[in-house]
Amino acid sequence: MTGSGTVLPGFTVDIDQNPYLPVGGRDVSAIVTVTASADGPAGQAPGGAEGAPASSAGAEIIIIDCSGSMDFPPAKLAEARAATAAAVDVIRDGTYFAIVAGTNIAWPVYPPDGTMAVADERTRAAAKSALRLLRANGGTAIGQWLRLAGQIFQTSPASLRHAILLTDGKNQHETPEQLAEAVSASEGKFRCDCRGVGTDWVVDELRKISTALLGTVDIVVDPAHLAADFEALAREAMSKQLPDVVLRVWTPQQATLKFVKQVAPAINDLTGRRLAAGAQAGDYPTGAWAPGESRDYHVSVSVNPADPGQEMLAARVSLVATSPQDPSAPGEVLGQGLVRVTWTADEALSTRINARVAGYTGQAELAAAVADGLDANKRGDEEIATARLGRAVALAHAAGNEEMARLLANVVDVVDEAAGTVRLKKKVDPAAEMALDTRSTKTVRVRKG
């Protein structure tokens, strides 16, 4: 059953669920579809637009790995410089921007004084000239790169802050704790998309960064493809216009929120990132939005059972614009939807499966199966790896996820796709395994009906 939530300026919030529970039933699941207005937020000009307030302009920092390994082969750093130049060319006039280089230390490449430049023809040309001086030497301490980026972002009044981070290796010159502290210090300060070039970097390291900073992670096997990827990331960042938007979930006293997950366009479990927002409510970060952008979230609530025919509000889901200057302020509600539940003795109603809830539950299981299978394979447990990757193949087939099916076929030989019967390949290209790992959380949109 599909019901539309209240439409308020800025966003629409639609609720998909089966609203009926059997007698004694407790668990309520709903898919919450949030869509930004195609016109963008009322009263706020796009970043960099003529007449826009300075705080509405975007800010972009590109962080380039310049460690010694970037010189093997030499084309790697050359392509990274070219990719950064391509991203700089996309940055819109009026946007604040900077370039950071990272080894076992970090330093500002442009502007060299550690501030941010305002994009125009002159500053873009100066930035590209500064890139030509970069050379590969030294180690890798990604936490220091993030800390410097955070400091540089603070020199601009921009509220829309985004970074692109590129590395080709492991975080070898600081402890995991130091990196974790730097990531924690960056949360809520800026978004970050992470890219690993080649196959000598660690997926889990970059995934922890991108997940915490509401970005993406992916592999670029061939350095020659970096420019196209960076250009696409910069264009996507330029499309974002509304920052500081949170998903606020309220539940009544007789209910317990089990989890909140983004499920499209990619899976990101937000449950542990709850910030209290008054009695019975919590805020979950969503990052910046582009006009017309739509995302899906899975909200699960446990409620106290009631008598047949009784109805209750299980959750109220709102999109709220908060103030960075005053986090304690209630914020402006931009859209709202209601998750309702009714108890019934009619099994035909209570056992009805909502296709969108089922579809995303299956895709979450698919991502978990891939992670389990790859982990078991690394441990040398072929039995578990075969079983879990076989399950992933079956789930990808059921979901119609052709991209995931293709990536799995690079790691296993598929005997029966529907049944999930597979054999592990005797030799797997490391790049194929890393591509499967990085892209396992991307989902296929489950449409209504």
C-alpha positions as CSV (number, residue, x, y, z in Angstrom):
1,M,0.0,0.0,0.0
2,T,1.3,3.5,-0.9
3,G,0.3,6.7,0.8
4,S,1.6,10.2,0.2
5,G,3.0,12.3,3.1
6,T,2.3,15.9,3.7
7,V,3.8,18.1,1.0
8,L,5.7,21.2,2.3
9,P,8.0,23.6,0.5
10,G,11.3,22.0,-0.4
11,F,10.6,18.3,-0.2
12,T,8.0,15.6,-0.6
13,V,8.0,12.6,1.7
14,D,6.1,9.5,0.5
15,I,5.6,6.4,2.7
16,D,5.4,2.8,1.2
17,Q,4.3,0.1,3.6
18,N,1.8,-2.6,4.5
19,P,0.0,-0.7,7.3
20,Y,-1.6,-3.9,8.7
21,L,-0.2,-6.0,11.5
22,P,-1.6,-9.4,12.8
23,V,-3.0,-9.6,16.3
24,G,0.1,-9.5,18.6
25,G,2.3,-8.1,15.8
26,R,5.0,-5.6,16.6
27,D,7.4,-5.0,13.7
28,V,6.6,-2.1,11.3
29,S,8.7,-1.5,8.2
30,A,8.3,1.4,5.7
31,I,10.2,2.7,2.7
32,V,10.4,6.5,2.9
33,T,11.0,8.2,-0.4
34,V,12.3,11.7,-0.1
35,T,12.4,14.0,-3.2
36,A,13.7,17.5,-3.4
37,S,11.7,20.1,-5.3
38,A,12.9,20.4,-8.9
39,D,13.0,24.2,-8.4
40,G,15.5,24.0,-5.6
41,P,15.0,25.4,-2.1
42,A,12.9,28.5,-2.1
43,G,14.7,31.7,-1.5
44,Q,18.2,30.3,-1.8
45,A,20.3,30.8,-4.9
46,P,22.6,28.2,-6.2
47,G,26.2,28.4,-5.0
48,G,28.1,30.9,-7.0
49,A,25.0,32.4,-8.6
50,E,25.1,36.2,-9.1
51,G,23.5,37.9,-6.1
52,A,23.7,34.8,-3.9
53,P,24.8,35.3,-0.3
54,A,28.4,34.2,0.4
55,S,27.3,31.4,2.7
56,S,25.2,29.8,0.0
57,A,28.2,29.5,-2.3
58,G,29.7,26.0,-2.5
59,A,33.2,25.1,-1.4
60,E,35.3,22.3,-3.1
61,I,38.7,20.8,-2.1
62,I,40.5,18.3,-4.1
63,I,43.0,16.1,-2.1
64,I,45.7,14.4,-4.1
65,D,48.0,11.6,-2.9
66,C,51.6,12.6,-3.8
67,S,53.3,9.7,-2.0
68,G,56.3,8.0,-3.6
69,S,54.1,5.1,-5.0
70,M,52.3,7.6,-7.2
71,D,55.4,7.6,-9.3
72,F,55.0,3.9,-10.2
73,P,54.2,4.2,-13.0
74,P,55.0,7.9,-13.5
75,A,51.8,8.3,-15.5
76,K,49.8,7.8,-12.3
77,L,50.7,11.2,-10.8
78,A,50.5,12.9,-14.2
79,E,46.9,11.5,-14.7
80,A,46.0,12.6,-11.1
81,R,47.2,16.2,-12.0
82,A,45.2,16.1,-15.2
83,A,42.1,14.8,-13.3
84,T,42.4,17.6,-10.7
85,A,42.7,20.1,-13.6
86,A,39.5,18.6,-15.1
87,A,37.6,19.0,-11.8
88,V,38.9,22.6,-11.4
89,D,37.5,23.4,-14.9
90,V,34.0,22.3,-13.8
91,I,34.0,24.4,-10.6
92,R,31.4,27.1,-11.1
93,D,32.3,30.8,-10.9
94,G,31.9,32.1,-7.4
95,T,32.6,28.8,-5.8
96,Y,35.3,28.6,-3.2
97,F,38.0,26.0,-3.9
98,A,41.4,24.7,-3.0
99,I,43.8,21.9,-3.7
100,V,45.6,19.8,-1.1
101,A,48.6,17.5,-1.5
102,G,49.2,14.6,0.8
103,T,52.0,12.3,1.8
104,N,53.0,11.6,5.4
105,I,52.2,15.3,5.8
106,A,49.7,17.5,4.0
107,W,50.1,21.0,2.5
108,P,48.1,23.5,0.5
109,V,48.9,23.4,-3.2
110,Y,46.5,26.2,-4.1
111,P,46.1,28.8,-2.7
112,P,49.5,28.2,-1.1
113,D,48.5,30.2,2.1
114,G,46.0,27.6,3.2
115,T,42.9,29.7,2.4
116,M,40.3,29.2,-0.4
117,A,40.2,30.9,-3.7
118,V,37.0,32.1,-5.4
119,A,36.6,30.4,-8.8
120,D,37.0,32.5,-11.9
121,E,39.1,32.3,-15.1
122,R,42.2,33.7,-13.3
123,T,42.1,31.5,-10.2
124,R,41.4,28.3,-12.2
125,A,44.4,29.0,-14.4
126,A,46.6,29.7,-11.3
127,A,45.5,26.5,-9.7
128,K,46.3,24.4,-12.8
129,S,49.8,26.1,-12.9
130,A,50.4,25.1,-9.3
131,L,49.5,21.5,-10.1
132,R,52.5,21.2,-12.5
133,L,54.9,21.5,-9.6
134,L,53.7,18.4,-7.8
135,R,56.1,15.5,-7.5
136,A,55.8,12.1,-5.8
137,N,57.7,11.5,-2.6
138,G,57.0,10.4,0.9
139,G,54.4,8.2,2.7
140,T,50.7,8.1,3.4
141,A,48.8,9.7,6.3
142,I,45.3,10.3,5.2
143,G,44.1,11.6,8.5
144,Q,46.4,14.6,8.2
145,W,45.0,15.2,4.7
146,L,41.5,15.3,6.1
147,R,42.5,17.6,9.0
148,L,44.1,20.1,6.7
149,A,41.0,20.1,4.4
150,G,38.8,20.8,7.4
151,Q,41.0,23.7,8.4
152,I,40.9,25.2,4.9
153,F,37.1,24.8,4.7
154,Q,36.9,26.9,7.9
155,T,38.5,29.9,6.1
156,S,35.4,30.3,3.8
157,P,31.8,31.2,4.8
158,A,30.5,28.5,2.5
159,S,28.0,26.1,4.0
160,L,28.0,23.5,1.1
161,R,31.4,21.8,1.5
162,H,32.6,18.9,-0.5
163,A,36.0,17.1,-1.0
164,I,37.4,14.6,-3.5
165,L,40.1,12.4,-2.0
166,L,42.4,10.3,-4.2
167,T,45.0,7.7,-3.0
168,D,46.8,4.8,-4.4
169,G,48.0,3.1,-1.2
170,K,47.5,2.1,2.4
171,N,47.4,4.5,5.3
172,Q,50.8,3.4,6.5
173,H,52.3,6.5,8.3
174,E,49.7,7.0,11.1
175,T,47.8,4.7,13.3
176,P,44.2,3.5,12.6
177,E,43.2,5.5,15.8
178,Q,44.7,8.7,14.3
179,L,42.8,8.2,11.1
180,A,39.6,7.5,13.0
181,E,40.0,10.6,15.1
182,A,40.5,12.7,11.9
183,V,37.4,11.2,10.3
184,S,35.4,11.9,13.4
185,A,36.6,15.5,13.5
186,S,35.5,15.9,9.9
187,E,32.0,14.5,10.4
188,G,29.3,17.1,9.7
189,K,32.0,19.6,8.5
190,F,32.2,18.4,4.9
191,R,31.2,15.6,2.5
192,C,33.9,13.5,0.9
193,D,34.0,11.2,-2.1
194,C,36.9,8.8,-2.1
195,R,38.7,7.2,-5.0
196,G,41.4,4.5,-5.0
197,V,43.6,4.3,-8.1
198,G,45.2,0.9,-8.9
199,T,44.9,-2.1,-6.5
200,D,47.3,-1.3,-3.6
201,W,44.9,0.6,-1.4
202,V,42.5,-0.8,1.2
203,V,38.8,-0.7,0.5
204,D,37.7,-0.7,4.2
205,E,39.9,2.3,4.9
206,L,38.3,4.5,2.2
207,R,34.8,3.1,2.9
208,K,35.0,4.2,6.6
209,I,35.9,7.7,5.4
210,S,33.3,7.9,2.7
211,T,30.5,6.4,4.9
212,A,31.2,8.8,7.8
213,L,31.4,11.8,5.5
214,L,28.3,10.9,3.4
215,G,30.2,10.3,0.2
216,T,31.0,7.4,-2.1
217,V,34.0,5.1,-2.6
218,D,35.1,3.5,-5.9
219,I,38.1,2.0,-7.7
220,V,39.7,3.6,-10.7
221,V,41.9,0.8,-12.1
222,D,43.4,2.7,-15.0
223,P,44.8,6.1,-14.1
224,A,43.8,7.3,-17.6
225,H,40.1,7.2,-16.4
226,L,40.7,9.5,-13.5
227,A,39.9,12.7,-15.4
228,A,36.4,11.6,-16.4
229,D,35.7,10.4,-12.9
230,F,36.8,13.6,-11.2
231,E,34.9,15.7,-13.7
232,A,31.7,13.7,-12.9
233,L,32.3,14.1,-9.2
234,A,32.8,17.8,-9.4
235,R,29.7,18.2,-11.6
236,E,27.6,16.3,-9.1
237,A,29.0,18.4,-6.2
238,M,28.1,21.6,-8.1
239,S,24.5,20.4,-8.5
240,K,24.0,20.4,-4.7
241,Q,22.1,23.4,-3.4
242,L,20.7,22.7,0.0
243,P,23.0,21.8,2.9
244,D,22.3,20.9,6.6
245,V,19.3,18.7,5.9
246,V,18.5,16.0,8.4
247,L,16.0,13.1,8.5
248,R,14.1,13.5,11.7
249,V,12.3,10.5,13.0
250,W,9.8,10.7,15.9
251,T,8.2,7.7,17.5
252,P,5.6,7.5,20.3
253,Q,6.5,6.3,23.8
254,Q,5.1,2.8,23.1
255,A,7.4,2.3,20.1
256,T,11.1,1.6,19.7
257,L,13.0,2.6,16.6
258,K,15.0,-0.4,15.4
259,F,16.9,1.2,12.5
260,V,17.1,3.9,9.8
261,K,19.0,3.1,6.6
262,Q,19.4,4.8,3.3
263,V,18.7,2.1,0.7
264,A,18.9,4.0,-2.6
265,P,20.9,5.0,-4.4
266,A,23.2,3.1,-2.1
267,I,23.0,1.4,1.3
268,N,24.2,3.4,4.3
269,D,23.1,2.4,7.8
270,L,22.4,5.7,9.7
271,T,21.1,4.1,12.9
272,G,24.2,4.7,14.9
273,R,24.4,8.4,13.9
274,R,21.3,9.5,15.7
275,L,21.4,12.9,17.4
276,A,18.6,13.5,19.9
277,A,16.1,16.2,18.7
278,G,13.7,16.5,21.5
279,A,11.4,14.0,23.2
280,Q,11.1,10.8,21.3
281,A,12.9,12.2,18.2
282,G,16.3,11.8,16.6
283,D,18.1,13.4,13.6
284,Y,20.0,11.4,11.0
285,P,22.4,13.1,8.5
286,T,21.5,13.1,4.8
287,G,24.1,15.5,3.4
288,A,23.4,18.0,0.6
289,W,20.7,17.7,-2.1
290,A,20.3,18.6,-5.7
291,P,17.0,19.9,-7.1
292,G,14.8,17.0,-8.1
293,E,17.0,14.5,-6.4
294,S,15.2,11.5,-4.8
295,R,16.4,9.0,-2.2
296,D,14.9,6.0,-0.4
297,Y,15.2,5.2,3.3
298,H,14.1,2.1,5.2
299,V,12.7,2.8,8.7
300,S,11.9,-0.1,11.0
301,V,9.9,0.4,14.3
302,S,8.8,-2.0,17.0
303,V,5.5,-1.2,18.6
304,N,3.4,-2.5,21.5
305,P,0.6,-4.8,20.3
306,A,-3.0,-3.6,20.4
307,D,-6.5,-4.9,19.8
308,P,-7.9,-5.6,16.3
309,G,-9.1,-2.5,14.6
310,Q,-6.9,-0.2,16.7
311,E,-4.8,2.2,14.7
312,M,-1.7,4.1,15.9
313,L,1.0,6.5,14.5
314,A,4.2,4.4,14.5
315,A,6.6,7.1,13.3
316,R,6.6,10.6,11.9
317,V,9.4,11.2,9.4
318,S,10.4,14.8,8.5
319,L,13.1,16.5,6.5
320,V,14.4,19.4,8.5
321,A,16.8,22.2,7.6
322,T,19.0,22.8,10.7
323,S,21.2,25.8,11.5
324,P,25.0,25.2,11.8
325,Q,25.2,28.4,13.9
326,D,22.5,27.1,16.4
327,P,22.3,23.3,16.4
328,S,19.9,23.4,19.3
329,A,17.3,25.3,17.3
330,P,14.3,23.2,16.1
331,G,15.0,23.9,12.4
332,E,12.6,24.4,9.5
333,V,10.4,21.4,8.5
334,L,10.7,21.0,4.7
335,G,8.6,17.8,4.3
336,Q,6.8,15.2,6.4
337,G,5.3,11.7,6.1
338,L,3.5,9.5,8.6
339,V,4.0,5.7,9.2
340,R,0.7,4.3,10.5
341,V,-0.3,0.8,11.6
342,T,-3.6,-1.0,12.2
343,W,-4.0,-4.4,13.8
344,T,-6.3,-6.8,12.1
345,A,-7.4,-10.5,12.4
346,D,-7.6,-10.6,8.6
347,E,-4.6,-12.7,7.4
348,A,-5.1,-11.6,3.8
349,L,-4.3,-8.0,4.9
350,S,-1.6,-8.7,7.6
351,T,0.4,-11.1,5.4
352,R,0.5,-8.8,2.3
353,I,4.1,-8.2,1.3
354,N,5.1,-4.7,0.3
355,A,7.2,-5.0,-2.8
356,R,9.5,-2.1,-2.0
357,V,10.2,-3.2,1.5
358,A,10.9,-6.7,0.3
359,G,13.0,-5.4,-2.6
360,Y,15.3,-3.3,-0.5
361,T,15.5,-5.9,2.3
362,G,16.8,-8.3,-0.4
363,Q,19.4,-5.8,-1.7
364,A,20.7,-5.2,1.9
365,E,21.1,-9.0,2.2
366,L,22.9,-9.0,-1.1
367,A,25.4,-6.4,0.1
368,A,26.0,-8.4,3.3
369,A,26.4,-11.6,1.4
370,V,29.1,-10.1,-0.8
371,A,31.0,-8.7,2.2
372,D,30.8,-12.0,4.0
373,G,31.9,-14.0,0.9
374,L,34.9,-11.8,0.1
375,D,35.9,-11.8,3.8
376,A,35.7,-15.6,3.9
377,N,37.7,-15.9,0.7
378,K,40.5,-13.8,2.2
379,R,40.6,-16.1,5.2
380,G,40.8,-19.1,2.9
381,D,37.4,-20.5,4.0
382,E,36.2,-21.7,0.5
383,E,33.1,-23.3,1.8
384,I,31.7,-20.1,3.4
385,A,32.9,-18.0,0.5
386,T,31.2,-20.2,-2.0
387,A,27.9,-20.3,-0.1
388,R,27.7,-16.5,0.6
389,L,28.8,-15.5,-2.9
390,G,26.3,-18.0,-4.3
391,R,23.6,-16.4,-2.2
392,A,24.7,-13.0,-3.6
393,V,24.3,-14.3,-7.2
394,A,20.8,-15.5,-6.5
395,L,19.8,-12.2,-4.8
396,A,21.3,-10.1,-7.7
397,H,19.3,-12.3,-10.1
398,A,16.1,-11.9,-8.1
399,A,16.6,-8.1,-7.9
400,G,17.4,-7.7,-11.6
401,N,20.7,-6.1,-10.5
402,E,22.6,-6.7,-13.8
403,E,25.6,-4.6,-12.7
404,M,26.1,-6.7,-9.5
405,A,25.6,-9.9,-11.5
406,R,28.4,-8.8,-13.8
407,L,30.8,-8.0,-11.0
408,L,30.1,-11.3,-9.2
409,A,30.7,-13.2,-12.5
410,N,34.3,-11.8,-12.4
411,V,34.9,-13.5,-9.0
412,V,32.9,-16.8,-9.3
413,D,31.9,-19.1,-12.1
414,V,28.1,-19.2,-12.2
415,V,26.5,-22.6,-12.6
416,D,22.8,-21.8,-11.8
417,E,22.0,-18.1,-11.4
418,A,18.6,-18.5,-9.9
419,A,19.6,-21.2,-7.4
420,G,22.9,-19.4,-6.6
421,T,25.1,-22.4,-7.5
422,V,28.6,-21.1,-8.1
423,R,32.3,-22.2,-8.1
424,L,35.1,-19.9,-6.9
425,K,37.4,-18.9,-9.7
426,K,40.9,-20.3,-9.1
427,K,42.5,-17.0,-10.0
428,V,40.7,-13.7,-9.5
429,D,42.0,-10.3,-10.7
430,P,42.5,-8.1,-7.6
431,A,40.9,-5.2,-9.4
432,A,37.7,-7.3,-10.1
433,E,37.5,-8.3,-6.4
434,M,37.9,-4.7,-5.3
435,A,35.3,-3.4,-7.8
436,L,32.8,-5.9,-6.4
437,D,33.7,-4.8,-2.9
438,T,33.4,-1.1,-3.5
439,R,30.2,-1.3,-5.5
440,S,28.3,-3.9,-3.4
441,T,26.3,-1.3,-1.6
442,K,24.9,0.4,-4.7
443,T,21.3,-0.5,-5.2
444,V,18.8,-0.8,-8.0
445,R,15.9,1.5,-7.4
446,V,12.8,-0.4,-6.4
447,R,9.9,1.5,-8.0
448,K,6.4,1.7,-6.7
449,G,4.0,-1.0,-7.9
